[in-house]
Amino acid sequence: MAKRKPRFKPYNPDQNAMVVINYQDQLQPGTFEHAVHYLIEHKLDLSVFHPKYRNEDTGRLAYDPAILLKIILFAYSRGITSSREMQWCCETNIQFKALSCDTVPHFTTLAKFVSGHAEAIEALFEQVLLVCHEQGLLGNELFAIDGCKMSSNASKEWSGTFKELEEKRTKLRRLIRHHLKAHYERDEADTEAELDRDIRRAQTILSLDEALQKVDRFLKTNRPRMGRGKRSKEVKSNITDNDSAKMTTSKGTIQGYNGVATVDKKHQVIIDAQAFGEGQEHHTLQPVLESVETRFKKLGIADSIYQKGTIVTADTGFANEANMKYLHNRKINGYIPDNKFRSRDPKFAQQKTRYGKRHQDSPATDWKAVIPASEFQFDPVALTCVCPAGETLHYEGTRTDQNGVTRAHFQGRLLQCRHCPKKQRCMQNPTSADHRKGKGRQVSFTLENQRAPNYTDWMKHRVDSPKGKEIYSHRMSVVEPVFGNIGTNKGLNRFSLRGRKKVQGQWQLYCLVHNIEKLTNYGQLAA
């Protein structure tokens, strides 16, 4: 009996079909793309972008800012920051086609729009914030401030002080001379392999010369970058983006910016977003607070938001004497603890015993106990210090740290420490004293009896109180989920631009994505 064969419906992949698509139907209510479309079409005034366009009488027609904004914001919400990928999505993705009305802007148009409209993006951020206020998403009860350090389009290998950059320039010149000498010696190549090697050497010389010109041009047209604070000293400049800074993060050292955000407690709406090219956060507190106050007054939300009892919280990175004085004099209801806040709380006394050390799996180091400063003879009146070996240390000066604690600093001279019999027990790294650029033993002593109560003590009293601990406990739950949403959920974890002005515009676009999502989830946007 013959075996029966199954029958299937025929198909042909090589055929054409016409599918009717309504772009409006692709933007379903309750989605982010619908919220972006509705806000731009019905709520926001995009005339702030118009002054950049100069094609009224001549030139080709430009893409409407509404189309470009829809594409960019929706792409950012999907973690897409590449303008080339945005262009590809407009060609292939139905949701991008719906938002762009089946247009495909060139990637250079999209990139130029983000980098060239920093002021207009800030005005757009304020308009969205006003919509959040009108729909009751702002509580104005508690603001939490924090920073998120992100790398930018700058190379940390091109960072250094002016002295280090001058040494780099000298090294490049030496390398060029070395390769040129080798190139002249082998000017007449005998074999094809030697000819290829000479070509590669010539390309290396051109690359080194280009790098040399880059460093030389930077040193001639810029000045050393100085840090801020009482102990102002030179910080590392960067040739590719001198507004950025080298920052230490939990994932290593990066070259980038610190995106500082101020978040309202009620629905975690970002009310202020600024980018700073410095790792230290305490310099950013006053500009941020003043920006919030100015914006709220400008939008008509509150004439003087801090006089209404609004609470301001920030972590220990924002704590120093100048900021505490500013909060006290402005009568701002702030709670910013110092770095000893947890150690003074009895609840955290047994934390390490109960939960273990924070980095208990970190590799062991060669740390060793050295002779403590308590064994040095310190005279607080004469400001002198004698080490256990009987040598008088050099007085380096008296300095006040960010917590208002005054300390006297002393350092041993190299000739003293280099031949000292107690060097092995007194110094953490005894071999450093044997080098010309090394340092001797350093100690410091607190001058408690010479310090009067300051504004840091005033803040310690506030945050150590039961009410202060309760208020400060809300900070992490307000601002940290915002950074988690932007950096982890949305994948917006680096900046693709250079220059503080441009990076701040991109940071505000990142925060716009977060705020529009809040309007999508908690607002009353029309269906």
DOZAMAR-343504 format. One record per residue (C-alpha): residue number from 1; x, y, z. Coordinates in nm, 4 decimals, padded with zeros to 6 digits, always signed. Layout:
! DOZAMAR-343504
NODE    i        px        py        pz
NODE  NUM         X         Y         Z
...
***
This chain:
! DOZAMAR-343504
NODE    i        px        py        pz
NODE    1  +00.0000  +00.0000  +00.0000
NODE    2  +00.1422  +00.3416  -00.1049
NODE    3  +00.2414  +00.5774  +00.1728
NODE    4  +00.0283  +00.8891  +00.1846
NODE    5  +00.2057  +01.2249  +00.1728
NODE    6  +00.0780  +01.5174  +00.3857
NODE    7  -00.0485  +01.8247  +00.2071
NODE    8  +00.0301  +02.1826  +00.3121
NODE    9  -00.0917  +02.5231  +00.2144
NODE   10  +00.1390  +02.6723  -00.0472
NODE   11  +00.3455  +02.9820  +00.0268
NODE   12  +00.5659  +03.2091  -00.1760
NODE   13  +00.8178  +03.4388  -00.0028
NODE   14  +00.8885  +03.6197  -00.3312
NODE   15  +00.5706  +03.8243  -00.3569
NODE   16  +00.4478  +04.1771  -00.2944
NODE   17  +00.1624  +04.2931  -00.0744
NODE   18  +00.0031  +04.6259  +00.0085
NODE   19  -00.0743  +04.6693  +00.3784
NODE   20  -00.2788  +04.9663  +00.4940
NODE   21  -00.1229  +05.1152  +00.8074
NODE   22  -00.2627  +05.4030  +01.0093
NODE   23  +00.0259  +05.5606  +01.1916
NODE   24  -00.2000  +05.7049  +01.4600
NODE   25  -00.3131  +05.3526  +01.5534
NODE   26  +00.0486  +05.2585  +01.6304
NODE   27  +00.0577  +05.5129  +01.9153
NODE   28  -00.1575  +05.3419  +02.1737
NODE   29  -00.2758  +05.5412  +02.4813
NODE   30  -00.0800  +05.4586  +02.7945
NODE   31  +00.2481  +05.4112  +02.6092
NODE   32  +00.5541  +05.6337  +02.6135
NODE   33  +00.5340  +05.7021  +02.2399
NODE   34  +00.1747  +05.8226  +02.2736
NODE   35  +00.2717  +06.0532  +02.5609
NODE   36  +00.5586  +06.2026  +02.3596
NODE   37  +00.3330  +06.2548  +02.0574
NODE   38  +00.0545  +06.4152  +02.2604
NODE   39  +00.2827  +06.6437  +02.4599
NODE   40  +00.4652  +06.7742  +02.1530
NODE   41  +00.1509  +06.8196  +01.9451
NODE   42  -00.0801  +06.9686  +02.2100
NODE   43  +00.1102  +07.0891  +02.5169
NODE   44  +00.4551  +07.2181  +02.4285
NODE   45  +00.5610  +07.5343  +02.2485
NODE   46  +00.8473  +07.4467  +02.0141
NODE   47  +00.8998  +07.8006  +01.8866
NODE   48  +01.2076  +07.8154  +02.1133
NODE   49  +01.3835  +07.6013  +01.8499
NODE   50  +01.2963  +07.8298  +01.5563
NODE   51  +01.5664  +08.1025  +01.5928
NODE   52  +01.8350  +07.8536  +01.4830
NODE   53  +01.6732  +07.8121  +01.1399
NODE   54  +01.7658  +08.0610  +00.8628
NODE   55  +01.5769  +07.9243  +00.5607
NODE   56  +01.2840  +08.1655  +00.5403
NODE   57  +01.3758  +08.3005  +00.1953
NODE   58  +01.6344  +08.0580  +00.0625
NODE   59  +01.7566  +07.7058  +00.1318
NODE   60  +01.5810  +07.3717  +00.1433
NODE   61  +01.2926  +07.2899  +00.3766
NODE   62  +01.4011  +07.1772  +00.7226
NODE   63  +01.2664  +06.8939  +00.9358
NODE   64  +01.0167  +07.0181  +01.1903
NODE   65  +01.1622  +07.0167  +01.5468
NODE   66  +00.8505  +06.8248  +01.6529
NODE   67  +00.9517  +06.5305  +01.4324
NODE   68  +01.3133  +06.5331  +01.5474
NODE   69  +01.2172  +06.5562  +01.9147
NODE   70  +00.9757  +06.2638  +01.8866
NODE   71  +01.2435  +06.0487  +01.7245
NODE   72  +01.5177  +06.1413  +01.9730
NODE   73  +01.3078  +06.1111  +02.2899
NODE   74  +01.1564  +05.7793  +02.1834
NODE   75  +01.5023  +05.6488  +02.0877
NODE   76  +01.6425  +05.7547  +02.4251
NODE   77  +01.3554  +05.5746  +02.5986
NODE   78  +01.4774  +05.2584  +02.4239
NODE   79  +01.8408  +05.3174  +02.5196
NODE   80  +01.9391  +05.4277  +02.1670
NODE   81  +02.1787  +05.7247  +02.1685
NODE   82  +02.3467  +05.6682  +01.8298
NODE   83  +02.2078  +05.8997  +01.5613
NODE   84  +02.2945  +05.6413  +01.2941
NODE   85  +02.0821  +05.3822  +01.4726
NODE   86  +01.7984  +05.6356  +01.5014
NODE   87  +01.8059  +05.6840  +01.1242
NODE   88  +01.7998  +05.3069  +01.0731
NODE   89  +01.5007  +05.2744  +01.3099
NODE   90  +01.3119  +05.5385  +01.1098
NODE   91  +01.3640  +05.3210  +00.8032
NODE   92  +01.2629  +04.9880  +00.9579
NODE   93  +01.0631  +05.0299  +01.2813
NODE   94  +00.6879  +05.0951  +01.2575
NODE   95  +00.6709  +05.2973  +01.5803
NODE   96  +00.9511  +05.5257  +01.4656
NODE   97  +00.7740  +05.5587  +01.1298
NODE   98  +00.4551  +05.6578  +01.3100
NODE   99  +00.6301  +05.9226  +01.5175
NODE  100  +00.8307  +06.0572  +01.2220
NODE  101  +00.5297  +06.0416  +00.9863
NODE  102  +00.7305  +05.8165  +00.7546
NODE  103  +01.0191  +06.0590  +00.7192
NODE  104  +01.3834  +05.9580  +00.7570
NODE  105  +01.6051  +06.2415  +00.8845
NODE  106  +01.9751  +06.1940  +00.8165
NODE  107  +02.1815  +06.0961  +01.1186
NODE  108  +02.3813  +06.4193  +01.0954
NODE  109  +02.0562  +06.6166  +01.1246
NODE  110  +01.9618  +06.4274  +01.4406
NODE  111  +02.3094  +06.4648  +01.5932
NODE  112  +02.3263  +06.8369  +01.5156
NODE  113  +01.9820  +06.8921  +01.6677
NODE  114  +02.0909  +06.7448  +02.0036
NODE  115  +02.4247  +06.9274  +02.0166
NODE  116  +02.3071  +07.2633  +01.8837
NODE  117  +01.9954  +07.3424  +02.0904
NODE  118  +02.1105  +07.3388  +02.4531
NODE  119  +01.9143  +07.6528  +02.5544
NODE  120  +01.5992  +07.5369  +02.3780
NODE  121  +01.6223  +07.1927  +02.5440
NODE  122  +01.6343  +07.3616  +02.8853
NODE  123  +01.3223  +07.5631  +02.7961
NODE  124  +01.1556  +07.2378  +02.6862
NODE  125  +01.2531  +07.0766  +03.0187
NODE  126  +01.0813  +07.3636  +03.2022
NODE  127  +00.7654  +07.3289  +02.9910
NODE  128  +00.7372  +06.9589  +03.0741
NODE  129  +00.7978  +07.0395  +03.4408
NODE  130  +00.5121  +07.2912  +03.4273
NODE  131  +00.2834  +07.0223  +03.2804
NODE  132  +00.3826  +06.7944  +03.5707
NODE  133  +00.2913  +07.0732  +03.8131
NODE  134  -00.0459  +07.1376  +03.6438
NODE  135  -00.1326  +06.7682  +03.6680
NODE  136  -00.0446  +06.7482  +04.0379
NODE  137  +00.2741  +06.5439  +04.0123
NODE  138  +00.4810  +06.7821  +04.2270
NODE  139  +00.4469  +06.7750  +04.6043
NODE  140  +00.7098  +07.0401  +04.6909
NODE  141  +00.7454  +06.8682  +05.0284
NODE  142  +01.0936  +06.7195  +04.9996
NODE  143  +01.3680  +06.7545  +04.7386
NODE  144  +01.6549  +06.5044  +04.7129
NODE  145  +01.9776  +06.5985  +04.5342
NODE  146  +02.2391  +06.3570  +04.4075
NODE  147  +02.4867  +06.3123  +04.1231
NODE  148  +02.5433  +06.0358  +03.8685
NODE  149  +02.8928  +06.0186  +03.7184
NODE  150  +02.8976  +05.9168  +03.3519
NODE  151  +03.1734  +05.8922  +03.0953
NODE  152  +03.1599  +06.1224  +02.7939
NODE  153  +03.3122  +06.1480  +02.4478
NODE  154  +03.6576  +06.2250  +02.5880
NODE  155  +03.9685  +06.0144  +02.6351
NODE  156  +04.1165  +05.9980  +02.9839
NODE  157  +04.4536  +05.9100  +02.8270
NODE  158  +04.4732  +06.2719  +02.7093
NODE  159  +04.4418  +06.4086  +03.0640
NODE  160  +04.7117  +06.5612  +03.2776
NODE  161  +04.8457  +06.8713  +03.4444
NODE  162  +05.0332  +07.1187  +03.2258
NODE  163  +05.3607  +06.9768  +03.3537
NODE  164  +05.2541  +06.6241  +03.2561
NODE  165  +05.1356  +06.7431  +02.9152
NODE  166  +05.4679  +06.9197  +02.8545
NODE  167  +05.6466  +06.5944  +02.9395
NODE  168  +05.4160  +06.4152  +02.6947
NODE  169  +05.5039  +06.6703  +02.4247
NODE  170  +05.8763  +06.6150  +02.4871
NODE  171  +05.8288  +06.2391  +02.4672
NODE  172  +05.6420  +06.2678  +02.1356
NODE  173  +05.9204  +06.4816  +01.9890
NODE  174  +06.1781  +06.2258  +02.0999
NODE  175  +05.9792  +05.9415  +01.9405
NODE  176  +05.9435  +06.1323  +01.6134
NODE  177  +06.3193  +06.1958  +01.5990
NODE  178  +06.3843  +05.8273  +01.6693
NODE  179  +06.1546  +05.7067  +01.3894
NODE  180  +06.2840  +05.9693  +01.1438
NODE  181  +06.6414  +05.8649  +01.2077
NODE  182  +06.5527  +05.4991  +01.1496
NODE  183  +06.3577  +05.5964  +00.8381
NODE  184  +06.6525  +05.7900  +00.6862
NODE  185  +06.8912  +05.5051  +00.7598
NODE  186  +06.6721  +05.2674  +00.5600
NODE  187  +06.5735  +05.5169  +00.2923
NODE  188  +06.6688  +05.2850  +00.0063
NODE  189  +06.4712  +04.9661  +00.0574
NODE  190  +06.6142  +04.6519  -00.0998
NODE  191  +06.3202  +04.4165  -00.0562
NODE  192  +05.9439  +04.4411  -00.0647
NODE  193  +05.9203  +04.3489  +00.3075
NODE  194  +06.1510  +04.6369  +00.3997
NODE  195  +05.9451  +04.8708  +00.1797
NODE  196  +05.6258  +04.7746  +00.3670
NODE  197  +05.8027  +04.8316  +00.6966
NODE  198  +05.9108  +05.1788  +00.5850
NODE  199  +05.5539  +05.2627  +00.4851
NODE  200  +05.4284  +05.1604  +00.8275
NODE  201  +05.7037  +05.3649  +00.9899
NODE  202  +05.6046  +05.6701  +00.7851
NODE  203  +05.2424  +05.6274  +00.8948
NODE  204  +05.3597  +05.6058  +01.2565
NODE  205  +05.5552  +05.9298  +01.2173
NODE  206  +05.2481  +06.1058  +01.0755
NODE  207  +05.0346  +05.9832  +01.3665
NODE  208  +05.2912  +06.0950  +01.6232
NODE  209  +05.3250  +06.4347  +01.4547
NODE  210  +04.9477  +06.4805  +01.4602
NODE  211  +04.9402  +06.3987  +01.8333
NODE  212  +05.2307  +06.6391  +01.8931
NODE  213  +05.0512  +06.9222  +01.7149
NODE  214  +04.7396  +06.8486  +01.9180
NODE  215  +04.9236  +06.8736  +02.2515
NODE  216  +05.1266  +07.1780  +02.1424
NODE  217  +04.8151  +07.3645  +02.0244
NODE  218  +04.6358  +07.2927  +02.3528
NODE  219  +04.9258  +07.4151  +02.5679
NODE  220  +04.9529  +07.7375  +02.3682
NODE  221  +04.5804  +07.8218  +02.3713
NODE  222  +04.4774  +07.7167  +02.7244
NODE  223  +04.5697  +07.7892  +03.0817
NODE  224  +04.6123  +07.5463  +03.3713
NODE  225  +04.2807  +07.4372  +03.5165
NODE  226  +04.2573  +07.5240  +03.8852
NODE  227  +04.0386  +07.3527  +04.1425
NODE  228  +03.8004  +07.5316  +04.3736
NODE  229  +03.8128  +07.5707  +04.7491
NODE  230  +04.0524  +07.7017  +05.0104
NODE  231  +04.3373  +07.4795  +04.8925
NODE  232  +04.3095  +07.5630  +04.5275
NODE  233  +04.5597  +07.3692  +04.3187
NODE  234  +04.5899  +07.2611  +03.9591
NODE  235  +04.3689  +06.9762  +03.8449
NODE  236  +04.4135  +06.7629  +03.5363
NODE  237  +04.3146  +06.9189  +03.2058
NODE  238  +04.1884  +06.7160  +02.9108
NODE  239  +04.2860  +06.7865  +02.5523
NODE  240  +03.9782  +06.6322  +02.3881
NODE  241  +03.7249  +06.7957  +02.6253
NODE  242  +03.8662  +07.0338  +02.8821
NODE  243  +03.5258  +07.0842  +03.0471
NODE  244  +03.5173  +06.7180  +03.1524
NODE  245  +03.7039  +06.5720  +03.4490
NODE  246  +03.8638  +06.2509  +03.5645
NODE  247  +03.6332  +06.0923  +03.8212
NODE  248  +03.6633  +05.7881  +04.0420
NODE  249  +03.3575  +05.5623  +04.0441
NODE  250  +03.2745  +05.2157  +04.1740
NODE  251  +03.3536  +05.0847  +03.8235
NODE  252  +03.6912  +05.2535  +03.7959
NODE  253  +03.8205  +05.5901  +03.6785
NODE  254  +03.6290  +05.7613  +03.3999
NODE  255  +03.6611  +06.0822  +03.1987
NODE  256  +03.3252  +06.2512  +03.1950
NODE  257  +03.0664  +06.4580  +03.3777
NODE  258  +02.8624  +06.4420  +03.6949
NODE  259  +02.4923  +06.4629  +03.6104
NODE  260  +02.3290  +06.6205  +03.9169
NODE  261  +01.9520  +06.5835  +03.9518
NODE  262  +01.7070  +06.7331  +04.2015
NODE  263  +01.4051  +06.5073  +04.2528
NODE  264  +01.0657  +06.5830  +04.4053
NODE  265  +00.9481  +06.3194  +04.6529
NODE  266  +00.5810  +06.2845  +04.5530
NODE  267  +00.6246  +06.1095  +04.2167
NODE  268  +01.0031  +06.1268  +04.1714
NODE  269  +00.9816  +06.3982  +03.9061
NODE  270  +01.3159  +06.5626  +03.8248
NODE  271  +01.2858  +06.9381  +03.8830
NODE  272  +01.6443  +07.0335  +03.7973
NODE  273  +01.9154  +06.8682  +03.5880
NODE  274  +02.2683  +07.0029  +03.5458
NODE  275  +02.5986  +06.8539  +03.4334
NODE  276  +02.9244  +06.9462  +03.6061
NODE  277  +03.2755  +06.8634  +03.4909
NODE  278  +03.4163  +06.7954  +03.8373
NODE  279  +03.4151  +06.4975  +04.0674
NODE  280  +03.3645  +06.6986  +04.3879
NODE  281  +02.9935  +06.7450  +04.4521
NODE  282  +02.9964  +07.0028  +04.7308
NODE  283  +03.0686  +07.2833  +04.4804
NODE  284  +02.7438  +07.2050  +04.2981
NODE  285  +02.4946  +07.2466  +04.5844
NODE  286  +02.4525  +07.6240  +04.5749
NODE  287  +02.4104  +07.6483  +04.1933
NODE  288  +02.1526  +07.3697  +04.2021
NODE  289  +01.9481  +07.5243  +04.4844
NODE  290  +01.9540  +07.8656  +04.3178
NODE  291  +01.8516  +07.7128  +03.9848
NODE  292  +01.5509  +07.5398  +04.1432
NODE  293  +01.4388  +07.8585  +04.3158
NODE  294  +01.4746  +08.0657  +03.9969
NODE  295  +01.2896  +07.8096  +03.7854
NODE  296  +00.9964  +07.7763  +04.0269
NODE  297  +00.9599  +08.1529  +04.0402
NODE  298  +00.9807  +08.1804  +03.6606
NODE  299  +00.7145  +07.9121  +03.6057
NODE  300  +00.4861  +08.0557  +03.8730
NODE  301  +00.5002  +07.7445  +04.0911
NODE  302  +00.6307  +07.9313  +04.3979
NODE  303  +00.7875  +08.2725  +04.4482
NODE  304  +01.0238  +08.1484  +04.7180
NODE  305  +01.0064  +07.7705  +04.7428
NODE  306  +01.2455  +07.7373  +05.0384
NODE  307  +01.0534  +07.9819  +05.2565
NODE  308  +00.7517  +07.7494  +05.2422
NODE  309  +00.9310  +07.4854  +05.4496
NODE  310  +01.0377  +07.2583  +05.1637
NODE  311  +01.2967  +07.0086  +05.2871
NODE  312  +01.6238  +06.9658  +05.0967
NODE  313  +01.8297  +06.6479  +05.1410
NODE  314  +02.1618  +06.5400  +04.9908
NODE  315  +02.4277  +06.2845  +05.0737
NODE  316  +02.7634  +06.3402  +05.2405
NODE  317  +02.9327  +06.4374  +04.9141
NODE  318  +02.7575  +06.7755  +04.9331
NODE  319  +02.8627  +06.8475  +05.2929
NODE  320  +03.1191  +07.1137  +05.3747
NODE  321  +03.1348  +07.4219  +05.5940
NODE  322  +03.0523  +07.6662  +05.3116
NODE  323  +02.7349  +07.4781  +05.2176
NODE  324  +02.6200  +07.4537  +05.5788
NODE  325  +02.6704  +07.8284  +05.6187
NODE  326  +02.4737  +07.8895  +05.2988
NODE  327  +02.1816  +07.6771  +05.4204
NODE  328  +02.1829  +07.8474  +05.7594
NODE  329  +02.1976  +08.2013  +05.6242
NODE  330  +01.9309  +08.1374  +05.3600
NODE  331  +01.7128  +07.9599  +05.6191
NODE  332  +01.6768  +07.6568  +05.3954
NODE  333  +01.5350  +07.3497  +05.5668
NODE  334  +01.8252  +07.1256  +05.4695
NODE  335  +01.9516  +06.7903  +05.5998
NODE  336  +02.2989  +06.7020  +05.4718
NODE  337  +02.5018  +06.4719  +05.7003
NODE  338  +02.8794  +06.4620  +05.7279
NODE  339  +03.0782  +06.1446  +05.6629
NODE  340  +03.0729  +06.0494  +06.0343
NODE  341  +02.6936  +06.0413  +06.0464
NODE  342  +02.6609  +05.6618  +06.0623
NODE  343  +02.9407  +05.6153  +06.3147
NODE  344  +02.7571  +05.8406  +06.5618
NODE  345  +02.4325  +05.6431  +06.5287
NODE  346  +02.4064  +05.3582  +06.7863
NODE  347  +02.1920  +05.1591  +06.5417
NODE  348  +02.4956  +05.1105  +06.3173
NODE  349  +02.7392  +05.0235  +06.5960
NODE  350  +02.7162  +04.6475  +06.5300
NODE  351  +02.6624  +04.6733  +06.1547
NODE  352  +02.9938  +04.5180  +06.0519
NODE  353  +02.9570  +04.2391  +06.3055
NODE  354  +02.6011  +04.1624  +06.1979
NODE  355  +02.6247  +04.2027  +05.8201
NODE  356  +02.9983  +04.1849  +05.7511
NODE  357  +03.2260  +04.4349  +05.5849
NODE  358  +03.1128  +04.6091  +05.2684
NODE  359  +03.4046  +04.4704  +05.0644
NODE  360  +03.4623  +04.1477  +05.2479
NODE  361  +03.5584  +03.9631  +04.9275
NODE  362  +03.8165  +04.2195  +04.8176
NODE  363  +04.1733  +04.0896  +04.7838
NODE  364  +04.3983  +04.1242  +05.0829
NODE  365  +04.6443  +04.4123  +05.0792
NODE  366  +04.9870  +04.4514  +05.2301
NODE  367  +04.8597  +04.6925  +05.4932
NODE  368  +05.0528  +04.6976  +05.8145
NODE  369  +05.0171  +04.8798  +06.1446
NODE  370  +05.2654  +05.1628  +06.1835
NODE  371  +05.3695  +05.3694  +06.4821
NODE  372  +05.0587  +05.5819  +06.5547
NODE  373  +05.0632  +05.9608  +06.5739
NODE  374  +04.9887  +05.9366  +06.9456
NODE  375  +05.3543  +05.8337  +07.0060
NODE  376  +05.4769  +06.1581  +06.8483
NODE  377  +05.5390  +06.4515  +07.0861
NODE  378  +05.3075  +06.7291  +06.9713
NODE  379  +05.3112  +07.0800  +07.1195
NODE  380  +04.9860  +07.2592  +07.0209
NODE  381  +05.1128  +07.5948  +07.1506
NODE  382  +05.4491  +07.6043  +06.9762
NODE  383  +05.3146  +07.3886  +06.6882
NODE  384  +05.6112  +07.1524  +06.6975
NODE  385  +05.6289  +06.7757  +06.6629
NODE  386  +05.9076  +06.5322  +06.7598
NODE  387  +05.9044  +06.1763  +06.6275
NODE  388  +05.9839  +05.8662  +06.8411
NODE  389  +06.3413  +05.8775  +06.7073
NODE  390  +06.3904  +06.2288  +06.8489
NODE  391  +06.3820  +06.4145  +06.5148
NODE  392  +06.1819  +06.7358  +06.4797
NODE  393  +05.9333  +06.7171  +06.1921
NODE  394  +05.8720  +07.0047  +05.9543
NODE  395  +05.5510  +07.2022  +06.0182
NODE  396  +05.3425  +07.1951  +05.6971
NODE  397  +05.0618  +07.4235  +05.8136
NODE  398  +04.7179  +07.4188  +05.9695
NODE  399  +04.4216  +07.3316  +05.7525
NODE  400  +04.0469  +07.2976  +05.8055
NODE  401  +03.8742  +07.0052  +05.6356
NODE  402  +03.5228  +07.0030  +05.4893
NODE  403  +03.3764  +06.9142  +05.8302
NODE  404  +03.5250  +07.2225  +05.9931
NODE  405  +03.7900  +07.0262  +06.1870
NODE  406  +04.1231  +07.2092  +06.2139
NODE  407  +04.4358  +06.9939  +06.2013
NODE  408  +04.8071  +07.0709  +06.2210
NODE  409  +05.0142  +06.8784  +05.9639
NODE  410  +05.3788  +06.7725  +05.9961
NODE  411  +05.6149  +06.5838  +05.7664
NODE  412  +05.9553  +06.4316  +05.8166
NODE  413  +06.2405  +06.5323  +05.5883
NODE  414  +06.3745  +06.2701  +05.3503
NODE  415  +06.7229  +06.2779  +05.4995
NODE  416  +06.5748  +06.2163  +05.8430
NODE  417  +06.3531  +05.9226  +05.7472
NODE  418  +06.5912  +05.7661  +05.4953
NODE  419  +06.8505  +05.6673  +05.7571
NODE  420  +06.6182  +05.6310  +06.0563
NODE  421  +06.6470  +05.2922  +06.2367
NODE  422  +06.2708  +05.2943  +06.2996
NODE  423  +06.1839  +05.3478  +05.9332
NODE  424  +06.0490  +04.9951  +05.8809
NODE  425  +05.8004  +05.0289  +06.1675
NODE  426  +05.7206  +05.3979  +06.1258
NODE  427  +05.6344  +05.4192  +05.7529
NODE  428  +05.3701  +05.2328  +05.5577
NODE  429  +05.6022  +05.2227  +05.2542
NODE  430  +05.9624  +05.2558  +05.3793
NODE  431  +06.1109  +05.2290  +05.0288
NODE  432  +05.9511  +05.5619  +04.9291
NODE  433  +06.2001  +05.7443  +05.1541
NODE  434  +06.4852  +05.6011  +04.9483
NODE  435  +06.3738  +05.7784  +04.6314
NODE  436  +06.4471  +06.1389  +04.5452
NODE  437  +06.0802  +06.2243  +04.4933
NODE  438  +05.9597  +06.0309  +04.7957
NODE  439  +05.8204  +06.1720  +05.1176
NODE  440  +05.8960  +06.1253  +05.4819
NODE  441  +05.6525  +06.0250  +05.7548
NODE  442  +05.3432  +06.2454  +05.7705
NODE  443  +05.1255  +06.2998  +06.0794
NODE  444  +04.8484  +06.5391  +06.1736
NODE  445  +04.6848  +06.6429  +06.4994
NODE  446  +04.3409  +06.7845  +06.5707
NODE  447  +04.3310  +07.1287  +06.7291
NODE  448  +04.0047  +07.0791  +06.9169
NODE  449  +04.0736  +07.3456  +07.1768
NODE  450  +04.1247  +07.6118  +06.9091
NODE  451  +03.8050  +07.5474  +06.7131
NODE  452  +03.4844  +07.7357  +06.7866
NODE  453  +03.1398  +07.5883  +06.7060
NODE  454  +03.0651  +07.6205  +06.3357
NODE  455  +02.7843  +07.5582  +06.0867
NODE  456  +02.8863  +07.1952  +06.0452
NODE  457  +02.8106  +07.1425  +06.4145
NODE  458  +02.4704  +07.3020  +06.3557
NODE  459  +02.3975  +07.0515  +06.0788
NODE  460  +02.5248  +06.7595  +06.2891
NODE  461  +02.2702  +06.8494  +06.5555
NODE  462  +01.9931  +06.8557  +06.2935
NODE  463  +02.0674  +06.5228  +06.1245
NODE  464  +02.1442  +06.3419  +06.4527
NODE  465  +01.8033  +06.4300  +06.5973
NODE  466  +01.5199  +06.1715  +06.5690
NODE  467  +01.3360  +06.4011  +06.3290
NODE  468  +01.6490  +06.4509  +06.1188
NODE  469  +01.7125  +06.0765  +06.0917
NODE  470  +01.3541  +06.0179  +05.9838
NODE  471  +01.3701  +06.2887  +05.7169
NODE  472  +01.7069  +06.1831  +05.5829
NODE  473  +01.5923  +05.8211  +05.5560
NODE  474  +01.3703  +05.9264  +05.2625
NODE  475  +01.6599  +06.0555  +05.0510
NODE  476  +01.7725  +05.7263  +04.9034
NODE  477  +01.4206  +05.6092  +04.8130
NODE  478  +01.3561  +05.9379  +04.6320
NODE  479  +01.6630  +05.9932  +04.4150
NODE  480  +01.8353  +05.6560  +04.3710
NODE  481  +01.5471  +05.4906  +04.1763
NODE  482  +01.5641  +05.7823  +03.9312
NODE  483  +01.9263  +05.7068  +03.8448
NODE  484  +01.8411  +05.3368  +03.8303
NODE  485  +01.5650  +05.4071  +03.5796
NODE  486  +01.7786  +05.6352  +03.3609
NODE  487  +02.1067  +05.4439  +03.3744
NODE  488  +01.9954  +05.0808  +03.4057
NODE  489  +01.6403  +05.0511  +03.2725
NODE  490  +01.6826  +05.2985  +02.9873
NODE  491  +02.0516  +05.2285  +02.9277
NODE  492  +02.1394  +05.5998  +02.9233
NODE  493  +02.4686  +05.5530  +03.1066
NODE  494  +02.7119  +05.7685  +02.9071
NODE  495  +02.7242  +06.1006  +02.7234
NODE  496  +02.8050  +06.1105  +02.3525
NODE  497  +02.8985  +06.4807  +02.3301
NODE  498  +03.1820  +06.7124  +02.4315
NODE  499  +03.1610  +07.0425  +02.6185
NODE  500  +02.9592  +07.1157  +02.9313
NODE  501  +02.6898  +07.3107  +02.7486
NODE  502  +02.6172  +07.0291  +02.5030
NODE  503  +02.6426  +06.7557  +02.7667
NODE  504  +02.3992  +06.9418  +02.9917
NODE  505  +02.1497  +06.9540  +02.7057
NODE  506  +02.1803  +06.5776  +02.6588
NODE  507  +02.1505  +06.5180  +03.0344
NODE  508  +01.8286  +06.7216  +03.0373
NODE  509  +01.6975  +06.5107  +02.7484
NODE  510  +01.7733  +06.1982  +02.9549
NODE  511  +01.5785  +06.3495  +03.2447
NODE  512  +01.2970  +06.4507  +03.0081
NODE  513  +01.2517  +06.0848  +02.9195
NODE  514  +01.2100  +06.0060  +03.2893
NODE  515  +00.9618  +06.2911  +03.3485
NODE  516  +00.7530  +06.2039  +03.0415
NODE  517  +00.7356  +05.8472  +03.1676
NODE  518  +00.6008  +05.9839  +03.4980
NODE  519  +00.3356  +06.1762  +03.3041
NODE  520  +00.2514  +05.8547  +03.1188
NODE  521  +00.2049  +05.6568  +03.4414
NODE  522  +00.0548  +05.9169  +03.6751
NODE  523  -00.0602  +06.2058  +03.4561
NODE  524  -00.3885  +06.2697  +03.2790
NODE  525  -00.2833  +06.2845  +02.9151
NODE  526  -00.5727  +06.2734  +02.6682
NODE  527  -00.6451  +05.9399  +02.5035
***
